[in-house]
């Protein structure tokens, strides 16, 4: 028996804090991993973003799996696997082993994310309470990404880099104890089928495309690298074709017939692209360019969160008055301004300017993603809550992983093109700033040249990311046109079952993809 839905919410938010922390917990461990495991620049990027890509590839399957076998059952299995994989990652002895362990962590994390959001849907029948619960869940997810570097910085001051993974274990153990007490068990529908081949198609699409892009950025054009991208796109096309034929698809393509819903998902991808791409660049900037210790860098990276913490509730109040679309578009433009500040003013000693740019970026993106989460969850059918939540989280993880991979690759490309080859002679130093710092034989002028090249790469990547956000904002104004109802009224309409009330509130039929069963 559930004693309180709010206690259940606490139990659900705990694993989400850990899962989201694992996206960013390694950011400040880069110098230590570089010194210990000596990964190549390409392997270093994979250590970061294999987690996000595997999550994105499996979230849809795990959401459907939870819808069939029960969200609590899948949640507990995921928690067990996550704890075991954390121990393996902590004691990795090579870059390849760490990448593999991060991939296993992602498989386990993919079972946790959709299950928690679907259980929130089950725990809270009242629309207003559910909105508050989803906002809290979203805040924990966002906060975990921000808290991850702080925890990492504290641990790295005292222990070896593998300790950042061991903090996952006690949280998962506690979840295994309290979940059977606080969470409902009868949430599965055994009539649903889970198509594992579709999951393989997703992974077979994402991983070759990203590997092709990374190697093209690192080594230039080749037929083999281009072929990887073509292979990935082919599997993506096969995935879409298969979804059209399945009775229980991983992605209900009819949902995308609704222009505003599909636009919201795309906005979420781009938002997380911008947020996570900047996060991994800024942590390296604070630590490797400005020379801060892991804890100092982590504390400075937290500074923008003081302002960002007030953004989510403020944007909700604003959306209640003017509607979601203006808040989404405005958030994207503010985020773009943050990137342009970083592109124009980032140097080797410009901490204040960097913090201003990072604050604008994070504040704008958080206001946008808050509106997206509220919209997608409010229109999700109850019997597809897990799959709908997985679609939202897939877009978040895919966007974040793309930001790390693509902006990181662009930064590395510019670094190699601009680094002073006459000064920086070591092979590792010519490849990356981390390589230059890890090389104990590097002279002061070599480090300075490497830092200058890194700043050039960061500025170039920031400029490109800012332009992407601007173009997305322009597209959002077109795609979300006509959706002018304030958010509070929109939620009232979706929760009202009375036909009379519906006719009084709106005089047109809902677009395809928004119609619930029984409408």
Secondary structure, DSSP 8 states (H G I E B T S, - for coil): --S-HHHHHHHHHHHHHHHHHHHHTTGGGHHHHHHHH---HHHHHHHHHHHHHHHHHHHHHHHHHHHHH-HHHHHHHHHHHHHHHHHHHHT--SHHHHHHHHHHHHHHHHHHHHHHHHHHHHH--SHHHHHHHHHHHHHHHHHHHHHHHHHHHHHHHHS-TTHHHHHHHHHHHHHHHHHHHHS-S----TT----HHHHHHHHHHHHHHHHHHHHHHHH---HHHHHHHHHHHHHHHHHHHHHHH-TT-SS-GGGGGSHHHHHHHHHHHHHHHHHHHHHHHHHHIIIIIS---HHHHHHHHHHHHHHHTTHHHHHHHHHHHH-HHHHHHHHHHHHHHHHHHHHHH--SS-HHHHHHHHHHHHHHHHHHHHHHHHHHHHHS-GGGHHHHHHHHHHHHHHHHHHIIIIIHHHHHHHHHHHS-TTT--SHHHHH-HHHHHH-TT--HHHHHHHHHHHHHHHHHHHHHHHHHHHHHHHHHHHHTTT--S-HHHHHHHHH---HHHHHHH-SS---TT---TT-
